[in-house]
Amino acid sequence: MSRVILVSCVAGKRSRATLAANLYTSAWFVKARVLVEASGDPWFILSAEHGLLAPDRVIEPYERTLNTMSVADRRAWAQQVQEQMEETIPEVGEVVVMAGNRYRENLMPYLRERFTKVTVPMDGLTIGRQLSWLHHAAAL
């Protein structure tokens, strides 16, 4: 394994327990999932509720979001994700982060220290431009 992809969770969710990969229903997440699954690389969801979440784990819907968490809670969340990554993700050369600033803000120093290459392909793009980027990337 040379690369792993991290995709943030989104607000839109199904109303009952399902595989994490199927729980999130927004157009952004669906497009991101198509792209990462087509890559063949292992991927994980950055979940506000669960931290680092395997896409094949069955979970209940939840309403927690990093956008309403305090700074201290976001730091604690990032620490939890780091610990989960240490246990779950073997040594790989690259991590691709498909997540907004709130998800990245306290993770980036760790990611840059742990991985040789850290890529944030949609950094700075609005949601509309992210959707366009995902659409074009999936078509390649």
VOBA-1610 file (N, C-alpha, C; in pm, whole numbers, padded with zeros to 5 digits, always signed):
BEGIN
Met+00085-00117+00000Met+00000+00000+00000Met+00090+00124+00000Ser+00074+00208-00101Ser+00158+00326-00108Ser+00083+00454-00078Arg-00051+00448-00077Arg-00130+00569-00058Arg-00260+00533+00014Val-00306+00626+00097Val-00434+00612+00165Val-00509+00743+00147Ile-00642+00735+00138Ile-00725+00853+00115Ile-00817+00873+00233Leu-00827+00998+00279Leu-00916+01036+00389Leu-01025+01127+00333Val-01150+01092+00358Val-01265+01168+00307Val-01350+01211+00427Ser-01385+01339+00433Ser-01464+01385+00547Ser-01609+01340+00537Cys-01670+01327+00654Cys-01812+01301+00659Cys-01888+01426+00617Val-02018+01412+00597Val-02103+01524+00555Val-02233+01518+00636Ala-02310+01625+00628Ala-02434+01633+00706Ala-02542+01538+00656Gly-02557+01525+00524Gly-02664+01442+00469Gly-02640+01295+00495Lys-02735+01232+00565Lys-02719+01090+00600Lys-02851+01015+00584Arg-02839+00884+00565Arg-02958+00799+00565Arg-03017+00798+00706Ser-03137+00749+00719Ser-03207+00755+00848Ser-03192+00629+00933Arg-03117+00531+00884Arg-03100+00408+00962Arg-02957+00359+00951Ala-02921+00265+01036Ala-02786+00210+01038Ala-02753+00144+00905Thr-02631+00165+00859Thr-02583+00107+00735Thr-02431+00113+00734Leu-02371+00058+00630Leu-02226+00071+00615Leu-02191+00219+00608Ala-02082+00256+00670Ala-02040+00397+00670Ala-02029+00451+00528Ala-01978+00373+00435Ala-01965+00418+00296Ala-02100+00452+00234Asn-02205+00390+00283Asn-02340+00415+00230Asn-02422+00514+00312Leu-02373+00551+00430Leu-02450+00637+00520Leu-02466+00779+00466Tyr-02361+00833+00410Tyr-02359+00974+00370Tyr-02418+00989+00230Thr-02511+01084+00216Thr-02590+01091+00093Thr-02569+01216+00008Ser-02486+01309+00052Ser-02470+01432-00026Ser-02404+01403-00160Ala-02430+01489-00256Ala-02367+01475-00389Ala-02215+01477-00377Trp-02163+01563-00288Trp-02017+01572-00270Trp-01961+01438-00225Phe-02022+01378-00123Phe-01969+01252-00071Phe-01983+01140-00173Val-02096+01134-00241Val-02117+01029-00341Val-02011+01039-00450Lys-01983+01159-00498Lys-01880+01178-00601Lys-01741+01142-00547Ala-01713+01184-00424Ala-01583+01152-00364Ala-01567+01001-00349Arg-01673+00934-00307Arg-01667+00789-00290Arg-01642+00719-00423Val-01709+00760-00528Val-01687+00701-00660Val-01539+00716-00699Leu-01485+00834-00677Leu-01345+00860-00714Leu-01249+00775-00632Val-01265+00771-00500Val-01170+00696-00418Val-01183+00546-00439Glu-01303+00497-00459Glu-01318+00354-00483Glu-01260+00314-00618Ala-01270+00401-00717Ala-01212+00373-00848Ala-01060+00371-00842Ser-01002+00442-00747Ser-00856+00447-00736Ser-00798+00314-00690Gly-00878+00236-00618Gly-00829+00110-00564Gly-00748+00127-00437Asp-00726+00251-00395Asp-00650+00276-00273Asp-00740+00258-00151Pro-00683+00218-00039Pro-00762+00211+00083Pro-00805+00352+00123Trp-00924+00359+00183Trp-00973+00491+00224Trp-01048+00481+00354Phe-01057+00594+00421Phe-01125+00605+00549Phe-01205+00734+00551Ile-01305+00736+00635Ile-01389+00853+00653Ile-01344+00924+00780Leu-01330+01055+00773Leu-01305+01136+00891Leu-01441+01176+00946Ser-01485+01106+01048Ser-01619+01122+01105Ser-01613+01208+01230Ala-01699+01308+01236Ala-01706+01392+01355Ala-01746+01311+01478Glu-01822+01206+01458Glu-01869+01122+01569Glu-01772+01011+01605His-01713+00947+01504His-01633+00826+01526His-01483+00844+01507Gly-01440+00959+01460Gly-01298+00977+01430Gly-01265+00913+01297Leu-01164+00827+01295Leu-01127+00755+01174Leu-01220+00636+01158Leu-01292+00633+01047Leu-01399+00535+01030Leu-01375+00454+00903Ala-01370+00322+00917Ala-01359+00234+00801Ala-01490+00236+00724Pro-01486+00243+00591Pro-01609+00250+00513Pro-01698+00127+00525Asp-01641+00013+00567Asp-01721-00109+00578Asp-01777-00132+00719Arg-01763-00034+00805Arg-01819-00045+00941Arg-01965+00000+00941Val-02052-00076+01005Val-02193-00040+01015Val-02208+00059+01131Ile-02272+00172+01101Ile-02294+00274+01204Ile-02435+00332+01194Glu-02478+00390+01303Glu-02607+00459+01310Glu-02588+00603+01261Pro-02692+00664+01209Pro-02682+00807+01173Pro-02654+00890+01299Tyr-02592+01004+01281Tyr-02560+01093+01392Tyr-02564+01237+01343Glu-02564+01331+01435Glu-02574+01472+01400Glu-02451+01553+01438Arg-02350+01493+01495Arg-02232+01566+01541Arg-02154+01623+01422Thr-02104+01745+01438Thr-02025+01809+01334Thr-01910+01887+01396Leu-01797+01891+01331Leu-01685+01968+01380Leu-01715+02118+01377Asn-01806+02159+01291Asn-01837+02301+01278Asn-01898+02362+01404Thr-01958+02279+01490Thr-02017+02332+01614Thr-01935+02297+01738Met-01825+02228+01720Met-01739+02190+01833Met-01651+02307+01876Ser-01618+02308+02002Ser-01522+02407+02053Ser-01382+02375+02000Val-01292+02469+02012Val-01154+02447+01969Val-01094+02329+02045Ala-01118+02322+02176Ala-01065+02212+02256Ala-01122+02078+02211Asp-01250+02074+02180Asp-01312+01950+02133Asp-01256+01908+01997Arg-01229+02004+01909Arg-01170+01971+01778Arg-01028+01919+01794Arg-00955+01975+01888Arg-00820+01925+01915Arg-00825+01782+01968Ala-00919+01756+02059Ala-00935+01621+02114Ala-00976+01523+02004Trp-01064+01567+01915Trp-01106+01483+01801Trp-00984+01448+01715Ala-00901+01548+01685Ala-00782+01524+01602Ala-00686+01428+01672Gln-00671+01440+01802Gln-00586+01348+01877Gln-00640+01206+01868Gln-00772+01192+01879Gln-00835+01060+01865Gln-00806+01002+01726Val-00821+01082+01622Val-00796+01036+01485Val-00650+00993+01470Gln-00558+01069+01526Gln-00417+01034+01518Gln-00390+00898+01582Glu-00448+00877+01698Glu-00431+00749+01768Glu-00491+00635+01686Gln-00608+00659+01626Gln-00670+00556+01543Gln-00585+00528+01419Met-00527+00631+01361Met-00442+00612+01243Met-00319+00529+01278Glu-00261+00554+01394Glu-00143+00477+01437Glu-00177+00328+01447Glu-00297+00298+01493Glu-00339+00158+01508Glu-00385+00095+01378Thr-00438+00175+01286Thr-00509+00122+01170Thr-00433+00130+01039Ile-00360+00237+01018Ile-00298+00261+00888Ile-00150+00227+00896Pro-00108+00128+00816Pro+00034+00093+00815Pro+00115+00205+00749Glu+00243+00187+00747Glu+00329+00287+00685Glu+00300+00294+00536Val+00263+00411+00491Val+00243+00438+00349Val+00314+00568+00316Gly+00342+00590+00190Gly+00415+00708+00151Gly+00330+00833+00140Glu+00203+00817+00101Glu+00121+00934+00073Glu-00016+00923+00137Val-00066+01037+00183Val-00203+01048+00227Val-00268+01159+00146Val-00387+01131+00094Val-00466+01229+00021Val-00582+01268+00112Val-00597+01397+00135Val-00699+01445+00228Val-00806+01520+00150Met-00925+01463+00152Met-01041+01525+00086Met-01135+01569+00197Ala-01099+01682+00258Ala-01173+01732+00373Ala-01149+01881+00387Gly-01246+01948+00446Gly-01236+02091+00466Gly-01142+02129+00579Asn-01128+02260+00598Asn-01034+02313+00696Asn-01059+02264+00837Arg-01184+02255+00880Arg-01212+02211+01018Arg-01158+02071+01044Tyr-01165+01986+00945Tyr-01116+01850+00960Tyr-00965+01843+00953Arg-00905+01937+00882Arg-00761+01934+00862Arg-00683+02015+00964Glu-00744+02116+01023Glu-00670+02215+01100Glu-00578+02156+01207Asn-00621+02057+01279Asn-00539+01998+01384Asn-00475+01866+01344Leu-00502+01820+01223Leu-00443+01695+01175Leu-00319+01715+01088Met-00312+01829+01020Met-00205+01848+00921Met-00064+01835+00978Pro-00032+01891+01095Pro+00104+01872+01146Pro+00139+01724+01164Tyr+00046+01647+01217Tyr+00068+01503+01233Tyr+00085+01435+01098Leu-00003+01466+01003Leu+00004+01402+00871Leu+00136+01434+00802Arg+00178+01559+00810Arg+00304+01598+00746Arg+00425+01531+00811Glu+00415+01505+00940Glu+00524+01437+01009Glu+00526+01288+00977Arg+00409+01229+00966Arg+00400+01083+00950Arg+00418+01037+00806Phe+00367+01112+00709Phe+00368+01069+00570Phe+00467+01151+00488Thr+00531+01087+00393Thr+00626+01154+00307Thr+00558+01261+00223Lys+00438+01232+00176Lys+00366+01325+00090Lys+00223+01339+00141Val+00177+01464+00155Val+00040+01494+00195Val-00021+01579+00085Thr-00129+01530+00026Thr-00195+01600-00084Thr-00336+01640-00041Val-00372+01765-00067Val-00505+01816-00041Val-00556+01872-00173Pro-00610+01786-00260Pro-00639+01825-00398Pro-00742+01936-00416Met-00832+01954-00320Met-00937+02056-00337Met-00918+02174-00243Asp-00798+02190-00191Asp-00770+02298-00097Asp-00806+02433-00157Gly-00884+02510-00085Gly-00919+02645-00128Gly-01037+02655-00223Leu-01093+02542-00266Leu-01206+02545-00359Leu-01338+02558-00284Thr-01431+02633-00340Thr-01566+02639-00286Thr-01634+02504-00308Ile-01745+02481-00241Ile-01817+02354-00257Ile-01854+02331-00404Gly-01902+02433-00472Gly-01937+02418-00614Gly-01818+02377-00698Arg-01704+02436-00672Arg-01583+02400-00748Arg-01531+02262-00708Gln-01552+02226-00582Gln-01515+02090-00540Gln-01599+01987-00615Leu-01728+02012-00625Leu-01816+01920-00700Leu-01771+01909-00844Ser-01736+02020-00905Ser-01687+02018-01042Ser-01556+01940-01051Trp-01466+01965-00957Trp-01337+01894-00956Trp-01360+01743-00943Leu-01448+01704-00851Leu-01477+01562-00831Leu-01537+01500-00957His-01629+01573-01021His-01692+01523-01142His-01587+01498-01252His-01500+01596-01272His-01398+01582-01377His-01293+01476-01341Ala-01255+01470-01215Ala-01156+01369-01174Ala-01210+01229-01189Ala-01338+01210-01158Ala-01400+01077-01171Ala-01413+01036-01316Ala-01421+01133-01406Ala-01438+01102-01549Ala-01307+01062-01615Leu-01195+01088-01550Leu-01064+01056-01611Leu-01035+00910-01610
//
